[in-house]
Amino acid sequence: MDSEKNRYNNSRMDTGFYAWNKLAGAGMAVLLLTILSWLWPQAAGQSGKILGVSIPMEHWIYGYGLSASLAADAVVSCFPRVGRMKQAALYGAAGFLCFALLTGGSTDTVWVRGAAGILMLMVFWWSRRVLFHHSLMMICLALFVPLFCLL
């Protein structure tokens, strides 16, 4: 009975860390895009023109990026053992498909949106690999960084 309760608590803890990790990946993406928009303000105003779709940065990250990251994790979990490069390739494919095909917009910029999706999912993949063992950094990226960047 006691080991069953511990197993249940451990699975809840793992699920919580997974959720924090995903939000930290989104926070890292928000931070990187905010820094990029500060360094290159002309590009921040023209991102809708470059990507062919005028969607706010938060929707790109938390809507499309987080959804594609969850889909990539679901695909990765279907395979017994997947190496790092195959995981990166699956994340890249999910990012390309989600951003290029599901966002709509101009067909002239489908490759640009796909490349943006690949880069966005690489941030999520990196955060999954690196931030999992740094819980304080994970909480800061998940909660505080998006609040400060989106103000």
C-alpha positions, 0 to 999 in steps of 0.5 A, spaced: 500 500 500 505 504 501 509 503 495 503 504 491 502 511 494 509 513 493 509 510 486 502 515 485 506 521 488 512 520 484 508 520 477 504 526 479 511 529 481 514 527 474 508 530 471 509 536 474 516 537 472 514 535 465 509 541 465 514 546 468 519 544 463 514 545 457 513 552 460 520 553 461 521 552 454 516 557 452 519 562 457 526 561 454 523 562 447 519 568 449 526 571 452 530 569 446 525 573 441 524 579 446 532 579 446 532 579 438 526 584 438 530 589 442 537 588 438 533 588 432 527 592 432 526 593 425 524 585 424 520 585 430 515 590 427 515 586 420 515 579 423 508 578 420 510 580 413 516 576 414 512 570 416 506 571 412 501 571 418 500 576 423 500 573 429 502 575 436 509 572 439 505 569 445 500 565 440 506 563 436 510 560 442 504 558 447 499 556 442 503 553 436 510 552 439 507 548 445 502 544 442 508 542 437 512 540 442 507 536 446 506 532 439 513 531 438 513 528 445 508 524 444 511 521 438 518 520 441 514 516 447 511 511 442 518 509 440 522 505 446 529 508 445 530 514 441 537 517 440 538 525 441 539 526 434 533 522 432 529 526 437 531 533 435 529 530 428 522 529 430 522 535 434 524 539 427 519 535 423 513 537 428 515 544 428 516 544 421 509 541 420 505 545 425 508 552 423 508 551 416 502 547 415 497 549 420 498 556 421 495 558 414 497 564 411 501 565 404 504 559 401 510 564 399 512 564 406 511 556 408 518 555 408 520 561 412 514 559 417 517 552 417 524 554 419 521 558 424 518 552 427 524 548 427 528 553 431 522 554 436 522 546 437 529 546 438 528 551 443 523 546 447 528 540 445 534 544 448 530 546 454 527 539 455 534 536 455 538 541 459 533 545 464 530 538 467 535 538 473 535 545 474 528 546 478 530 554 480 532 556 473 526 552 470 521 556 475 524 562 473 523 561 466 516 558 466 513 564 471 517 570 471 521 571 465 514 571 461 511 576 465 517 581 465 518 580 457 510 581 456 509 587 460 
